[in-house]
């Protein structure tokens, strides 16, 4: 699963998909072992974030690994197959090889929206960039659309052109918006379904049948390639468009073409924070069963294999609980956080109460 920081919460809701071992038959204490398998943003994305942010310190020379600027042949074939001239694609690759500052693609970790308020069929990309006038702004304020796919991508429908949220959605509180803007470069945030969005198909699943349990997404925003992708034949253009699925207010707005990802003016983006997400698996000891809500209390949003969001702990001293409908253990305060200590592979938590 994935753990991602969330405002206003202090507990982990542990989804059943993250419990890799059942409760102990001999140990009656309430604790859980959390194994952090990776911390994000990655070093390469931290480097790219500093390249893109006009106010960040320049990264060390030659600190970008060659595999980052390299575009896999699989992605190149897909883009050319959709209608982009091969010569244009080769020019872009050659330009990036000569100058990493020209790099306009990245492999971003997919996570769910911790606010629950992003418009359907849109994504939010963390980090700051320089606009056409040299000013610092949010990624989506300047790059309003991106090409996105994931590995493996074998068919045209495995890629999409998605709008990027660049201004605060009308219903989103300013505090939540500032929180999203403060996240460091390295994540592509997908919208989450709400209880009224019955039948909604997660947007991540439309991108190469992806999910949010640790998948990396190839995101490209090069102006020349994007212009060609917007002129591809109608059949290819249909493949690149996200489907409008499900019910509910957010879906209805998308289906009627009234979703706006850049509708409200906002001040410049605040400084990016440190790494704030982790892939993790957990093993429960013994604890009484309890239920919790999908987007309830917690310090992180945790995404199970199905792409639904759960909550999780951000700081030491927080407790954890499992989501409904499946009963699962209730866990206590954590002695160390899996997202803040890369040298630690396990964190142990003890409970002071059996209630969420």
C-alpha positions as CSV (number, residue, x, y, z in Angstrom):
1,X,0.0,0.0,0.0
2,X,0.9,3.7,0.0
3,X,0.9,6.1,2.9
4,X,0.4,9.8,2.1
5,X,0.3,12.8,4.5
6,X,-3.2,14.2,5.2
7,X,-4.2,17.3,7.1
8,X,-6.2,17.3,10.4
9,X,-5.8,13.6,11.3
10,X,-3.6,11.7,13.7
11,X,-4.3,8.0,13.2
12,X,-3.6,5.3,10.6
13,X,-6.6,3.4,9.2
14,X,-5.0,0.1,8.1
15,X,-6.8,-1.4,5.0
16,X,-7.0,-5.2,5.0
17,X,-4.9,-5.3,1.8
18,X,-1.9,-4.0,3.8
19,X,-2.1,-6.7,6.5
20,X,0.3,-9.4,5.2
21,X,0.1,-11.6,8.4
22,X,-2.8,-12.3,10.7
23,X,-3.0,-11.5,14.5
24,X,-0.6,-13.4,16.8
25,X,-2.1,-16.4,18.6
26,X,0.2,-16.0,21.6
27,X,0.9,-12.3,21.9
28,X,-2.1,-10.4,23.3
29,X,-0.6,-6.9,23.1
30,X,-2.0,-4.3,20.7
31,X,0.8,-3.4,18.2
32,X,1.7,-3.7,14.6
33,X,4.9,-4.0,12.6
34,X,5.1,-1.6,9.7
35,X,7.7,-2.3,7.1
36,X,8.6,0.8,5.0
37,X,9.8,-0.5,1.5
38,X,10.5,2.9,0.0
39,X,10.3,6.7,0.7
40,X,9.1,9.3,-1.8
41,X,9.8,11.6,-3.6
42,X,12.7,9.6,-4.9
43,X,16.2,11.2,-5.1
44,X,15.8,11.7,-8.9
45,X,12.5,13.5,-8.4
46,X,13.9,15.7,-5.7
47,X,16.6,16.6,-8.3
48,X,14.0,17.3,-10.9
49,X,12.0,19.3,-8.4
50,X,14.9,21.6,-7.8
51,X,15.5,22.0,-11.5
52,X,11.9,23.0,-12.1
53,X,11.5,25.3,-9.1
54,X,13.1,28.7,-9.9
55,X,13.5,29.5,-6.2
56,X,15.2,26.2,-5.2
57,X,18.9,25.8,-4.9
58,X,20.5,24.2,-8.0
59,X,21.0,20.5,-7.6
60,X,24.6,19.0,-7.7
61,X,26.1,18.8,-11.1
62,X,25.6,15.4,-12.8
63,X,23.4,14.2,-9.9
64,X,20.7,13.1,-12.3
65,X,20.9,9.4,-13.1
66,X,21.0,8.7,-16.8
67,X,18.0,6.4,-16.6
68,X,15.8,9.3,-15.6
69,X,16.1,11.4,-18.8
70,X,16.0,8.3,-20.9
71,X,12.6,7.6,-22.5
72,X,11.9,3.9,-22.7
73,X,11.3,2.5,-26.2
74,X,7.9,1.4,-25.0
75,X,6.8,4.9,-24.3
76,X,8.4,6.2,-27.5
77,X,6.6,3.6,-29.6
78,X,3.3,4.5,-28.0
79,X,3.7,8.2,-28.6
80,X,4.7,7.8,-32.2
81,X,2.0,5.2,-32.8
82,X,-0.6,7.8,-31.6
83,X,0.5,10.2,-34.4
84,X,3.5,12.2,-33.1
85,X,6.1,12.4,-35.9
86,X,9.1,10.1,-35.1
87,X,11.4,13.0,-35.9
88,X,9.7,15.2,-33.2
89,X,10.2,12.5,-30.6
90,X,13.8,12.0,-31.6
91,X,14.4,15.7,-31.4
92,X,13.0,15.8,-27.9
93,X,15.1,12.9,-26.7
94,X,18.3,14.3,-28.2
95,X,17.6,17.7,-26.7
96,X,17.2,16.2,-23.2
97,X,20.4,14.2,-23.6
98,X,22.3,17.3,-24.4
99,X,20.7,19.5,-21.7
100,X,18.9,18.1,-18.7
101,X,17.3,21.5,-18.1
102,X,15.1,20.7,-21.2
103,X,13.7,17.6,-19.5
104,X,9.8,17.7,-19.7
105,X,8.9,14.3,-18.5
106,X,9.1,12.4,-15.2
107,X,8.2,9.2,-13.5
108,X,5.8,10.2,-10.7
109,X,4.3,8.2,-7.9
110,X,0.5,7.9,-8.1
111,X,-1.4,8.7,-4.9
112,X,-5.0,9.4,-4.0
113,X,-6.3,12.9,-3.2
114,X,-6.0,13.5,0.6
115,X,-8.5,16.3,0.4
116,X,-11.2,14.4,-1.5
117,X,-12.0,17.6,-3.4
118,X,-10.1,17.4,-6.7
119,X,-12.4,17.4,-9.8
120,X,-13.0,14.1,-11.5
121,X,-11.0,13.5,-14.7
122,X,-8.3,15.9,-13.5
123,X,-5.0,15.3,-11.6
124,X,-2.8,17.5,-9.4
125,X,1.0,17.4,-9.9
126,X,3.0,18.5,-6.8
127,X,5.8,20.9,-6.9
128,X,6.5,24.4,-8.4
129,X,7.6,25.5,-11.8
130,X,8.6,28.7,-13.6
131,X,6.0,30.3,-15.7
132,X,6.5,32.1,-19.0
133,X,7.4,35.3,-17.2
134,X,9.9,33.7,-14.9
135,X,7.7,33.6,-11.8
136,X,7.2,30.7,-9.5
137,X,3.8,29.0,-9.7
138,X,2.0,25.7,-9.3
139,X,2.7,23.0,-11.9
140,X,-0.9,23.0,-13.2
141,X,-1.1,26.7,-13.4
142,X,1.5,26.7,-16.3
143,X,1.2,23.2,-17.6
144,X,-2.5,22.8,-18.0
145,X,-2.5,19.3,-19.6
146,X,-0.1,16.3,-19.5
147,X,0.4,13.1,-21.4
148,X,0.3,10.2,-18.9
149,X,0.8,6.4,-19.1
150,X,2.4,3.6,-17.2
151,X,4.4,0.4,-17.8
152,X,3.4,-1.8,-19.5
153,X,1.6,0.3,-22.2
154,X,0.8,-1.9,-25.1
155,X,-2.3,-0.2,-26.6
156,X,-3.3,3.4,-27.4
157,X,-5.9,3.3,-24.7
158,X,-3.2,2.8,-22.1
159,X,-2.4,6.5,-22.3
160,X,-4.4,9.6,-21.5
161,X,-4.2,13.4,-21.9
162,X,-5.4,14.7,-18.5
163,X,-6.1,18.3,-17.3
164,X,-3.9,19.4,-14.4
165,X,-5.5,21.4,-11.5
166,X,-3.7,24.7,-11.3
167,X,-6.1,26.8,-9.2
168,X,-8.0,26.2,-6.1
169,X,-11.3,24.3,-6.7
170,X,-14.2,26.4,-5.5
171,X,-15.3,23.9,-2.9
172,X,-11.8,23.2,-1.5
173,X,-10.8,25.2,1.7
174,X,-7.8,27.4,1.3
175,X,-5.9,25.4,4.0
176,X,-6.3,22.2,2.0
177,X,-5.2,23.9,-1.2
178,X,-2.1,25.4,0.4
179,X,-1.3,21.9,1.8
180,X,-1.4,20.4,-1.7
181,X,0.7,23.2,-3.1
182,X,3.3,22.7,-0.4
183,X,4.0,19.1,-1.4
184,X,7.4,18.5,-3.1
185,X,7.6,17.5,-6.8
186,X,7.3,13.8,-7.3
187,X,3.6,12.9,-7.0
188,X,0.6,12.8,-9.4
189,X,-2.5,13.0,-7.2
190,X,-5.6,11.3,-8.6
191,X,-9.2,12.3,-7.5
192,X,-11.0,10.1,-5.0
193,X,-14.6,8.8,-5.2
194,X,-17.1,10.0,-2.6
195,X,-20.0,7.9,-1.2
196,X,-22.4,9.4,-3.9
197,X,-20.0,8.4,-6.7
198,X,-21.5,4.9,-7.0
199,X,-20.1,3.1,-10.0
200,X,-17.3,5.6,-10.5
201,X,-14.3,4.1,-12.3
202,X,-11.0,5.3,-10.7
203,X,-9.1,7.5,-13.1
204,X,-5.9,5.7,-12.4
205,X,-7.4,2.5,-13.7
206,X,-8.0,4.2,-17.1
207,X,-4.2,4.8,-17.4
208,X,-2.8,1.4,-18.4
209,X,-5.1,-0.3,-15.9
210,X,-3.1,1.3,-13.1
211,X,-3.8,1.7,-9.4
212,X,-2.5,3.6,-6.4
213,X,-0.6,0.9,-4.4
214,X,2.8,2.1,-5.5
215,X,2.6,2.5,-9.3
216,X,4.9,4.9,-11.1
217,X,3.3,7.0,-13.9
218,X,5.2,8.3,-16.9
219,X,4.2,12.0,-17.3
220,X,5.2,14.2,-20.2
221,X,4.5,17.9,-20.7
222,X,6.8,18.9,-23.6
223,X,5.1,21.7,-25.5
224,X,6.0,20.4,-29.0
225,X,4.9,16.8,-28.4
226,X,1.7,17.9,-26.6
227,X,0.7,20.1,-29.6
228,X,1.1,17.1,-31.9
229,X,-0.9,14.9,-29.6
230,X,-3.8,17.3,-29.8
231,X,-3.8,17.0,-33.6
232,X,-3.8,13.2,-33.8
233,X,-6.6,11.4,-35.8
234,X,-10.0,11.2,-34.1
235,X,-9.7,7.5,-33.3
236,X,-6.5,8.1,-31.4
237,X,-7.9,11.3,-29.8
238,X,-10.8,9.3,-28.4
239,X,-8.3,6.8,-26.8
240,X,-6.5,9.7,-25.1
241,X,-9.7,11.1,-23.5
242,X,-10.7,9.9,-20.0
243,X,-14.0,8.2,-19.7
244,X,-16.8,9.8,-17.7
245,X,-18.0,7.0,-15.4
246,X,-20.1,6.8,-12.2
247,X,-22.7,9.0,-10.5
248,X,-22.5,11.9,-8.2
249,X,-22.1,15.7,-8.4
250,X,-18.4,15.6,-9.3
251,X,-19.0,13.1,-12.1
252,X,-22.0,15.0,-13.5
253,X,-19.9,18.2,-13.8
254,X,-17.2,16.2,-15.7
255,X,-19.8,14.5,-18.0
256,X,-21.4,17.9,-18.9
257,X,-18.0,19.5,-19.6
258,X,-18.2,22.0,-16.7
259,X,-15.3,20.7,-14.7
260,X,-12.7,23.5,-14.5
261,X,-9.2,22.7,-13.3
262,X,-7.9,26.3,-13.4
263,X,-10.9,28.5,-12.3
264,X,-9.8,30.5,-9.3
265,X,-6.9,32.8,-8.8
266,X,-4.4,31.9,-6.1
267,X,-1.2,33.2,-4.7
268,X,2.2,31.8,-5.5
269,X,3.0,28.3,-4.3
270,X,4.6,27.9,-0.9
271,X,7.9,26.1,-0.4
272,X,7.8,22.4,-0.9
273,X,8.1,20.1,2.1
274,X,10.1,17.0,2.6
275,X,9.3,13.5,1.6
276,X,5.8,12.6,2.7
277,X,4.8,9.2,1.3
278,X,5.9,5.7,1.7
279,X,5.1,2.2,0.4
280,X,4.5,-0.1,3.3
281,X,3.1,-3.5,4.4
282,X,2.0,-4.4,7.9
283,X,1.7,-7.4,10.2
284,X,-0.7,-7.2,13.1
285,X,-0.2,-8.6,16.5
286,X,-3.4,-9.1,18.6
287,X,-6.1,-6.5,19.1
288,X,-9.9,-6.2,19.4
289,X,-11.8,-5.7,16.2
290,X,-13.1,-2.2,15.3
291,X,-14.3,-0.3,12.3
292,X,-13.5,3.0,10.8
293,X,-14.4,5.3,7.9
294,X,-12.5,5.4,4.6
295,X,-11.5,9.0,4.8
296,X,-11.7,9.4,8.6
297,X,-8.9,10.1,11.1
298,X,-5.2,9.5,10.4
299,X,-2.0,11.3,9.5
300,X,-1.5,9.7,6.1
301,X,-3.9,8.6,3.3
302,X,-3.2,4.9,2.7
303,X,-4.2,3.3,-0.6
304,X,-5.0,-0.4,-0.9
305,X,-4.9,-2.5,-4.0
306,X,-8.4,-1.2,-5.1
307,X,-7.3,2.4,-5.2
308,X,-9.5,3.6,-2.4
309,X,-8.1,6.0,0.2
310,X,-7.6,5.3,3.8
311,X,-6.1,7.3,6.6
312,X,-2.8,6.9,8.4
313,X,-0.4,8.2,11.1
314,X,1.8,11.2,10.5
315,X,3.6,11.6,13.8
316,X,4.8,9.6,16.8
317,X,2.2,9.4,19.4
318,X,-0.7,8.8,17.0
319,X,-2.9,5.7,17.0
320,X,-4.3,3.6,14.2
321,X,-7.5,1.9,13.3
322,X,-8.8,-0.3,10.5
323,X,-11.6,0.8,8.0
324,X,-15.1,-0.6,7.6
325,X,-16.5,-3.0,6.5
326,X,-13.9,-5.6,7.3
327,X,-13.0,-5.8,11.0
328,X,-9.4,-5.3,11.8
329,X,-7.2,-4.5,14.8
330,X,-7.1,-1.1,16.5
331,X,-3.5,0.0,17.0
332,X,-1.9,2.4,19.4
333,X,0.7,5.1,19.4
334,X,3.7,4.7,17.1
335,X,7.2,4.9,18.5
336,X,8.6,5.8,15.0
337,X,7.0,6.9,11.8
338,X,7.6,4.9,8.6
339,X,7.6,8.0,6.5
340,X,10.1,10.0,8.5
341,X,12.9,7.6,9.2
342,X,14.4,6.0,6.1
343,X,16.9,4.1,8.1
344,X,14.2,2.3,10.0
345,X,12.5,-0.7,8.4
346,X,10.0,-1.3,11.2
347,X,7.9,0.8,13.5
348,X,6.1,-0.6,16.5
349,X,2.9,1.0,18.0
350,X,1.2,0.3,21.3
351,X,-2.4,1.4,22.1
352,X,-3.6,3.3,25.0
353,X,-7.2,2.8,24.1
354,X,-9.3,0.3,22.2
355,X,-11.5,2.9,20.6
356,X,-10.8,4.7,17.3
